[in-house]
């Protein structure tokens, strides 16, 4: 009986993920997004979250026929800002989205006696939409994702769901 309770509690706790988002849109921006270029910057430990996030985002954009390209900043990248600007200009998006991780928390799991494993399981992201070749922010969101017990795939899926819901609510999708 004790073993069954342990298994059930593990399943329940592993499915505890959350995502919250708040936003503000410029009053003079009422365009629908059909073509978007996404730049992202975050902690190296968060790369698995980002991978799942972009997989889910790509699914949504493909279903809705929204064209997009993305670039994830890498601290060892040899590309210059000018190179990235050229990629953006070549793609010719309606808006450029910048996703910047501003906070993170690590969850430490005991693997066995004396050994631990830690990954980022909670993060806060500042998300901005800009008009191309402009510094004018037309939409800004603050997304918090929590992947309790390393459930990064579900946290990424839920985060995309919340982001899309908010963009729709704000009249951008």
C-alpha positions as CSV (number, residue, x, y, z in Angstrom):
1,X,0.0,0.0,0.0
2,X,2.8,2.4,0.9
3,X,4.5,1.8,-2.5
4,X,1.2,2.5,-4.3
5,X,0.8,5.8,-2.4
6,X,4.4,6.8,-3.2
7,X,3.9,6.1,-6.9
8,X,0.6,8.0,-7.0
9,X,2.1,11.0,-5.2
10,X,5.1,11.0,-7.6
11,X,2.7,11.0,-10.6
12,X,0.7,13.9,-9.1
13,X,3.7,16.0,-8.2
14,X,5.4,15.4,-11.5
15,X,2.4,16.9,-13.3
16,X,2.4,20.1,-11.3
17,X,3.4,22.7,-13.8
18,X,2.3,26.3,-14.2
19,X,2.6,29.2,-16.5
20,X,1.4,32.8,-16.0
21,X,1.6,35.8,-18.2
22,X,0.7,39.5,-18.0
23,X,0.9,41.9,-20.8
24,X,0.4,45.4,-22.2
25,X,-0.2,46.4,-25.8
26,X,0.5,49.8,-27.4
27,X,-2.9,51.5,-28.0
28,X,-1.9,52.5,-31.6
29,X,-0.9,48.9,-32.6
30,X,-3.8,46.9,-34.0
31,X,-2.1,44.7,-36.6
32,X,-2.5,40.9,-36.8
33,X,0.7,39.0,-36.8
34,X,1.2,36.8,-39.9
35,X,5.0,36.8,-40.1
36,X,7.3,36.9,-37.0
37,X,11.0,36.6,-36.2
38,X,11.8,35.5,-32.7
39,X,15.1,36.2,-30.9
40,X,15.6,34.4,-27.6
41,X,18.2,34.8,-24.9
42,X,18.4,32.7,-21.7
43,X,20.4,30.7,-19.3
44,X,22.4,27.7,-20.8
45,X,20.7,25.4,-18.2
46,X,17.3,26.4,-19.7
47,X,18.1,25.1,-23.2
48,X,15.8,22.1,-22.8
49,X,12.9,24.3,-21.8
50,X,13.6,26.5,-24.9
51,X,13.8,23.5,-27.2
52,X,10.3,22.3,-26.0
53,X,9.0,25.9,-26.1
54,X,10.0,26.3,-29.8
55,X,8.7,22.9,-30.7
56,X,5.2,23.8,-29.3
57,X,5.4,27.3,-30.8
58,X,6.2,25.9,-34.2
59,X,3.2,23.5,-34.0
60,X,0.9,26.4,-33.3
61,X,2.3,28.7,-36.0
62,X,2.2,25.9,-38.6
63,X,-1.5,25.1,-37.7
64,X,-2.4,28.8,-38.1
65,X,-0.2,29.4,-41.2
66,X,1.9,32.0,-39.4
67,X,5.4,32.2,-40.9
68,X,8.3,32.4,-38.4
69,X,12.0,32.1,-38.0
70,X,14.0,32.1,-34.8
71,X,17.4,32.7,-33.5
72,X,18.7,31.8,-30.0
73,X,21.6,33.8,-28.8
74,X,24.6,31.7,-27.9
75,X,27.4,33.2,-25.8
76,X,29.9,31.6,-28.1
77,X,28.2,32.6,-31.4
78,X,30.4,34.1,-34.1
79,X,27.5,36.0,-35.6
80,X,27.5,39.7,-35.1
81,X,24.5,41.9,-34.4
82,X,24.7,43.0,-38.1
83,X,24.5,39.4,-39.2
84,X,21.4,38.9,-37.2
85,X,19.9,42.1,-38.4
86,X,20.5,40.9,-42.0
87,X,18.7,37.6,-41.2
88,X,15.7,39.6,-39.8
89,X,15.6,42.0,-42.8
90,X,15.8,39.1,-45.3
91,X,12.8,37.4,-43.6
92,X,10.8,40.6,-43.6
93,X,8.6,40.0,-40.5
94,X,5.6,42.0,-39.4
95,X,7.1,42.1,-35.9
96,X,10.2,40.9,-34.1
97,X,9.8,39.1,-30.8
98,X,12.5,39.2,-28.2
99,X,12.3,36.6,-25.4
100,X,14.8,37.4,-22.6
101,X,15.1,35.2,-19.5
102,X,15.3,37.5,-16.5
103,X,15.1,35.1,-13.6
104,X,15.6,31.4,-13.0
105,X,15.5,28.9,-10.1
106,X,17.1,25.6,-9.9
107,X,15.6,22.5,-8.4
108,X,18.0,20.0,-6.9
109,X,17.2,16.3,-6.9
110,X,19.1,13.7,-4.9
111,X,20.1,11.1,-7.4
112,X,21.8,8.8,-4.9
113,X,23.8,9.1,-1.7
114,X,26.2,12.0,-2.2
115,X,25.1,12.8,-5.8
116,X,22.7,15.5,-6.9
117,X,21.3,16.7,-10.2
118,X,20.1,20.2,-10.7
119,X,18.3,21.9,-13.5
120,X,16.5,25.2,-14.0
121,X,12.8,24.4,-13.3
122,X,11.4,27.9,-12.9
123,X,12.0,31.0,-15.1
124,X,10.7,34.4,-15.8
125,X,10.8,35.8,-19.3
126,X,10.5,39.3,-20.6
127,X,8.8,39.2,-24.0
128,X,8.7,42.2,-26.3
129,X,7.3,42.7,-29.7
130,X,9.0,45.4,-31.9
131,X,8.3,46.7,-35.3
132,X,11.1,45.7,-37.7
133,X,14.0,48.2,-37.8
134,X,12.5,50.1,-34.9
135,X,13.0,50.3,-31.1
136,X,9.4,50.9,-30.6
137,X,7.8,48.2,-28.3
138,X,4.3,47.5,-29.5
139,X,3.6,44.7,-27.0
140,X,5.3,43.4,-23.8
141,X,4.6,40.4,-21.7
142,X,6.0,38.9,-18.5
143,X,5.8,35.1,-18.5
144,X,6.6,32.9,-15.6
145,X,7.0,29.1,-16.1
146,X,7.3,26.6,-13.3
147,X,8.3,23.0,-14.2
148,X,8.0,21.4,-10.8
149,X,10.1,18.2,-10.6
150,X,11.9,18.8,-13.9
151,X,8.8,18.5,-16.1
152,X,10.2,20.9,-18.7
153,X,8.2,19.6,-21.7
154,X,4.9,20.2,-20.0
155,X,6.0,23.6,-18.7
156,X,7.1,24.6,-22.2
157,X,3.7,23.4,-23.7
158,X,1.7,25.3,-21.0
159,X,3.9,28.4,-21.5
160,X,3.2,28.5,-25.2
161,X,-0.5,27.9,-24.6
162,X,-0.6,30.9,-22.2
163,X,1.5,33.1,-24.6
164,X,-0.8,32.3,-27.5
165,X,-4.0,32.9,-25.4
166,X,-2.6,36.3,-24.3
167,X,-1.6,37.3,-27.8
168,X,-5.1,36.4,-29.0
169,X,-6.8,38.2,-26.1
170,X,-4.7,41.3,-27.0
171,X,-5.9,41.1,-30.6
172,X,-2.5,40.2,-32.2
173,X,-3.4,36.7,-33.4
